[in-house]
Amino acid sequence: MKETLTIEGGPLVLTPSDTRDLPKALTDHREEVDTRLTEQGAVLFRGFDMTTPEDFARFGRAASAARLDYTYRSTPRSTVTDGVFTTTEYPADQEIAPHCENAYQRTWPLKLAFFCQTPATTGGETPLADLRAVTAALDPDLLDRFETRGVRYVRHYRPHIDLPWQVVFQTDSREGVAAYCADHGIDHTWLDDTTLRTAQTSQGVAYHPRTGERVVFNQAHLFHVSNLPPETARALTSLYGPEGLPRNATYGDGTPLAPEELAAVRDAFAAAMVTFPWEAGDVLLVDNMRMAHARRPYEGPRKVLATLMDSYAPREREGLKEGRTR
C-alpha cells in the first residue's frame, strides 16, 4: 500500500501498490496501518477490489480478531453478514449528528470501519470530527463536570415510540432484558405491561488507551431533549412529562444538563467536521476514540456498511485512565 494524500483534519488515504486484495494487503501491513491509524485517527483505503459485504467481512477479520455485535441499540440497523451491519437506517433527507460509536455505553469499540458499496447520487458523505479539536474547543469546566459526574441516560420503551425494547436488547423475553441489564450495570423497571424504563450512568470523558489523551466521549448531545426539534420536544414533554421522555440525558448525579452546554458541544463537533466524497469500494477505518463520525443527507441509492471491532471497557468509572480490551 502507498500513501496518496492526507485529508486535512480527516483520513490518511492509502491506495494499492503490490496487490488490490485489501484484506491481504492489510494482513501484510497491519502494524504499519495500526500506527498510522493512531497518528491520523482514520485511514481511507481506496482503489482496492472491494465489491461485496463478504469482501468487507474479510477485511474486518484481517483488521481485528474481535468484532462486536450490536446490542443495547440506539438506532435501527440490520445484520448483512457475519459481523457486518447496515449503517443507521435513518431518513435520507435528514442528517445524523457527529458522535462516537456506543459512547453512551460503558463498553465500546476501539475501532470501526465503513464500506461504501454504493455511493449516493448526491450527498451521503460520512464526515469525521477530530476529538482532539472538539475537546480543545470546549470549556475545561464543562469537561471536568463530564469527568467527575459522568452522564446518565434514561430511556422509556413504549409501543410505536422510538425503538422497541425487543430491537434494542435483541431479545423477545423480559428475562433476557433483565440478564443483559444486570451484566452491564443498567437499571431497568417495567412501569406497566408494555413500558420499560432503563437508566445507566456512563462516562462523560475518556482517556485514549494508546495516547493517554483526554477526550469528550459521550452522547449527551444526542440523547438530551434539546436535540429534538422544538415542536417535537414540546409535544413529547406534554404527553409524557419531563421524567417520561423516550430519551433524555442528565449528569450522572441527576443534575440537569443545560441546553447551552450541549449547544456548545454541538458547535464544537460542527466546527471540527471534515467531509470527503465516497467512491464505490472505499473502506474507511476509524479510531473510535479519536474521530467522531456523522452522515450527510443524500439523494439516490446509498449502501454503506459498518463493522465494530476491539471492545474496550475502562477500569475506572470516572477518570477512565486505565482500561482493558477484550
N, C-alpha and C positions, 0 to 999 in steps of 0.2 A: 504494500500500500504506500501511496505517496501523499504528502500534504499538498493540497491545491491552493487553499486560502483559509484564512480565519475571518469569520464574520464578526466585526467588532461588537463586543458585548454578547455574542452568540456562539455558535458552534465552530469547532475546527472541522474543515471539510477534507475527507480522505477519499481518494479515488484509486482504482485498480492499478497495479504495476505488473506483477507476475501472474496473477490469477483473478478472474472475475467471480470466483466462488467465494462469497463473503464469509460464510461460516469457516471455511478452510483458512482464508486469509486472517480471520480473527484468531483462530487457534494458533496460527504461526506467529502472530504478533500480539498476543494477549497482554503481555507485560507492558509493552510499549503503549498500547491503547489505554490500558488502565492508568498509566502515568499521565498520559495526555488528557484523559478524562478528568482526573483530579486537578490538573493545571487549568483546564479550559472550562470544565463544567458540563460540556456537551460535545459530542462528536457526530458529525453527519457523514454517513457512508453513501457515496453517490457513484452511479455508473456500474454497479455490480449486477450480476444476474439474479435478481430477486423479483419473483413474479407471483408467488402463491403464499397462502398462510403457512403451508408446510415448510417453505423456504425460511419464513420468519421464525417458525418454531425451531428449526435447525440453528438459526442464528442465536436464539435465546439459550439453547443448550450449550453453544460454544461460549457465550458471554458469561454464563453462570451455571453452577451445578444446582442452585437452589432458586427455583422460580416459585412465585407465590400464587395462591388462589385469591379470590376477591370476595371476602365475607365481611359482614358489618358494613354493607354498601351505603354510599350516599348518593349514587347516581345509577341510572339503569344501563346495564351492559349485557352483552350476550357472549357466551363462550363459542369460539370459532373452531379451535382445535386445541390440543393439549397445551395448556399454559398460555394460550393466546385469546385475547378478548377484543370485542369491538371497543373503540373509544366511546366516551359518554354519548348515549343516544339522546340527543337534545335537538330541538327545532333548528333547522338550518339557518333561519333568519335571525337567530339570537347568538350573542357572544357568550363564551364560557370564560369567566374571570380567571386571572392567573392564580395558581395555587400549587402547593407541593402535594404529591400523591399521598393520601392517607394521613396527612398531618393532623387530622382530628383524632387519630388513634394513638395508642401508646406504643404500637409496633408498626413499622412502615418499611417499604422497600428502599434500600440504599440506591438502587439503580432502576430505571425503567427504559423501555425502548418503544419507539413508534415505527410502524412500517406503512408507507404510503403505497397502497396497491393501486388506487385510482385517485388522482388529484381532482379537486373540484374544478369546474369550468371557470369560476370566479371566486376569489377569496378562499376560505377554508384553511388558512395557514395555522401553524401551531407556534405562536410566539413564545419566546423564552424571556425570563427576567432573572438576572443575576442576583442571588440573595445577598451577596456582599453589598451591592449597590442599594438594594431595598433596605437592608438593615442599617446601613450608614445614613440613610435619609430619615430614619425615624428618631423621635425624641428618645434619648437614653433613659429618661424616667419611665417612658412607656415600656421600653424593653425590659427594664428592671421589674416593673409590675407584672409583665408577662412571665418573667422568670420566677419570681417569688410566689406568685399566686396561681399560675397556670391558667387554663381555660376550661370551663365546664360547658359541655354540650348537652342540651336537653332536647329530646325528640319525642313526639307523640305520633303513633301509627294508628290511623283510622281508615276505615274503608273509603276508597276513592279519593283520599287526600294524600299527596306525596307517595313515596314508595311503600308498598305493603311490607309488613314485617317478614312475611314469608320470603320475599325477594332480598331484603336487607340481610337476613340471617341464613338464607339458603337452606331453610328447613320448613316443614309444614307442621311441626309439633312444638307445643309450648315447652316440653321437656328439652328439646333441642335449643330453644332460646335460653332457657334457664342455665343449661350447661355452658353455652358459649359465654353468657354474661358472667357466670361465676369464674370462668377461666381467664377473663380479660378485664376484670375489675369494673364491670358495668352494672350500675344499679338498675333493676327493672321491676316494674309494678304493672299488673293488669288492673286498669281502672274500671273496666266492665268486660263483658264477654268479647268485645271486638276491639277495645282500645288498649294499646300497650304504651307505657311511658318508660323511656330509658334516660339515664344520665351518667355521664362519665367525665371525670376531670383528667385532662391530658396536659402535656407540656405547652408552654407559650413560646419558648425559645428552645433551641437545641444546639449542641456543640458537635461540629463535624468530627467524626471519629478519626479521620486521617490528618486533618489540618489543625484541629482544635479550635477553629473559629466559631464564635457565637453567631447564630443567625436566627432571625424571626422564623418560627416554624409552628404554625397553627392554621386553622381555617375559620377563626372567629369572624373574619370579614365576609365569609360566605354564609355561615350559619345564622348570624345575627339578623334580627328582623329588619334592620336598616338596609340590608342588601336587596330587599324586595321593592318593587315599585310602590310608591306611597299609597296608592289606592288599594293595592293588594294587602299591604301591611295593615291598613286601617280596617279592611273587611275581615281579615283573619283575627285581628285583635278583638273586634266587636263580637265575632262569632264564638271564639274560644277563650277570650281573656288573655292577658299578657303571660300568664303562667301555663296556658294550654296550647300555645302555638305549635304548629307542626315541627318547627325547628327554631332554636334560639341558642344564643351563647352568652355567658357571663364570665367574669373572672372566676377562678376556681373556688374562691371563698363565697361565691354568690353575689358579690358586688357587681352592679350593672356595668357593662361596658358603655362608654359614652359614644354616641354616633360620630362625634368629631374625631375620636380616637381611631375609629375604624375607617373614617373618610381619609385620614392621614395614611393609613396602611394601604388603602386602595390607590391613593395618589402615588405613593412610593412604588408600588408594583407597576402602575401605568407608565411612570417615568422611565422605568428600567427595561420595559419590554422591547425586544428586538424581533423583527419579523423577516422571514425569508420564504420564498415560494417553494412549495413541494414540487418534486418531479416524480413520475412513476418509478417505483423501485427504490426510492430513498429509504434509508433506515437511520433513525436518529436515536443515539444512545445518550441518556441524560443521567447526571448525578443528581439525585432527588433532593439532596441536602445542599446543593449549590445553585441549582436552577429551578425556578418555578415554570410552569407551562400553562398555556391558555388555548383558546380556539377562536378564530375569527368566523363571523357569519359567512355563508357561502351560497353559491348557486350551482346547480347541476349535480351530477353524481359525485360522491366522495366516499372513499373507503380507506380509512386509516385504522390500523390495528395496534394493539398495545400488549406488552408483556411486562410483568413486575418481577424484580429479582433481588436477592440478597436481603432477607428480613433483618431488621435492626431493632433492638429493644434496649433503650437506655437503662442503666442500672439505677440511677438516681432519679427520684421523682421531680426534683426541681432544677438542680444545677445541670444534670444531664452531661457531666463532663466525662463520664465513663459509660461504656456501653458494650454490647455484645452483638455479634452477628450469629445467625443460625440458618 
